[in-house]
Amino acid sequence: MVAGALHQRYACRVVGLDQSADMLRAARDRNGTFAGLVRGRAERLPFPDASIDHVTFTYLLRYVDDPGATLRELARVVRPGGTVAMLEFGLPRGVWRPLWELHVRVGLPLAGAAISPGWHEVGRFLGPSIRGFYERLPLDALLELWRAAGLVDVRCRRLSVGGAVVVWGTRA
């Protein structure tokens, strides 16, 4: 969805990367979105230094062992002046947090169960995964990792009452 929106808005070439052959197969079915699909890992990108104009990733850093090293690797392949951008789930604050907790503890698992047993497990997994990520790496610390990776003018915007976070920075 993000790749398609980028392709449509900027008329850019989009190369998708994933470690999963199944995810790449699903991406292949999105006709016209991808200029290429590459099997690989974000921790060890198969691209030369400074060879890519911009990198956008979604829901990645929760799943890697070393988010700082992964950010350094992502920044490595971006040309100076290029942008690295991330979309991730967030933890709402204030009055929205209890509603979010109800949603991820009850709503998502029930909605998933209505679809299939596999989606029920996804619904049960997401809340603890998101919560655990920010317990290990609060947002302020995450932004510091971006700067330590050589990215400047790092910015963060909370969306959907804090349930989503967009972070972006420029390769120095």
N, C-alpha and C positions, 0 to 999 in steps of 0.2 A: 504494500500500500504506500509506504513512504517512497520507495523507489519509483513507483508510477507517478506519484505527485511531483517528485523532483524532475523526472523526465518530461512530464507535461508542462510544468511551469517554466522550466529553464531551457527546454529543448536540448538537454545535455545527453551525452553518452553515459549510460549507467552500467557499471560492471558489478555484478553481484558476487559475493564471496560467502561461503558457508562451509562448515566441516561436514555437514550431513548431505549425503547423496539424495536423500528423500526431499530435503528442503530445496536443493538445486533442481530436482525434477519438478517440484511444484512451481518454482520460479520460471522454469522453461515454458510452462503453460501460459504465462502472462505475455502473450504476443506483443512484440514491439517495445516492451519496457527495457529489456536488457540488451546491451551491445555485446555482452559476454558474461559467462558464468564460470567461476573458478572455485575449485574445491581447495580449501585451505583453512588455516586457523589464524585468528586475529593476533595471536601471540607471536606468530612467525609468518608474516605476510610474504607471499611469493612475488613481490614487486620491488624494483630497484629504488634506491633512495631518491626522494624528490621527483617521483615520476607521475604523481597523480595530482590533479588540480584541487580536489576537495574530497573529504571522506565523511560520510554520514553513516552512523550506526544506531541500531535500536536494541535495547534490552540485552546488551552484551556484558557489561562490567560486573553484573551480578553472578555471572557464570564462569569467570576466569579466576585463576588462583592468585594472580598478581595484577590488580587493576592498574597500578602505576607503570609496570613494565609494558602492559598492553597499550596504554596511552602513549608511551614513548615509541612503541612500534608503529602505531597508527600515525603519529606525527612524523616519523622517519620518512614515510613514503609520500608525504604531502609536500608540494613545492612551496618555497618561501612565499608568504602572502596568501597561501591557500587556507581554507577553513576546515576545521574538524568539528563535527556537530554530532550531538547525541540526543536521542529521545529515550526516556526511561520513566517507569512508574515512579511516583513520589509518595511521600507520606503527608497527608493534609495536616494542617495545624488548627488549633482552636476548636470551635464548635463542629468543624467538619471531620475531625479525627474519629470521634465515636461513631459517626455515620459510616465512615470508611471501614472501621473495624467490623461493624455489623455487616456491611456489604461483603467483605472478604472472608469473614468467618461463617456467614450463613448464606448470603445471596449468591455468591459465585459458586459454591459447592452445589446448591440446589439447582441453579440454572444449568450447571454442567451435567448434573444427574439427569435432567430432563432431556439432554441431548444424547449422552452415552456414558458408559462407565469410564471411558478414557477421559472425557471432558470433565467428569466429576472429580477425577484425580487432579487434573489441571486446576480446577476451581479451588480444591483444597490446598494445592501447592503454592499458588501465587501469593497469597497474603503473607505467610511465613517467609517466603523467599524475599519479598520486597522489604518487609520489616527487618529481617536479618541483615540484609545488605546495608541498610542505613544504621543499624546498630554497630556493625563492623566498621563502617565508613560514613560518618555523618557528612551531610552535604558540604559544609565548609571544608572538611578534610578532602573530599572528592575534588573540589575546585582547586585546592592546593596541588593535588596530583596533576591536574591539567597544566598548571603553571610550571611545575617541575618537569613536565614532558617537553617544555620548550614552546608552549603555546602562550600567546600574549592576548591582551584584551579579552580575557575569558569572561563570559557573561552567562547568566543563568536566569531562566524565566519559568516560574511555576504556572501551570495551566490546570484547568478543570479543578478549581478550588484546592490545588496542591496535589491532586492525584496523578499528575504528570509533570515531568521536569524536562526542559530543553536546556542543554548546555552547549556553548560553542566558543571557539577561540581560533586565533589566527596563528599559523606557523611563522615563527620569527625568521 
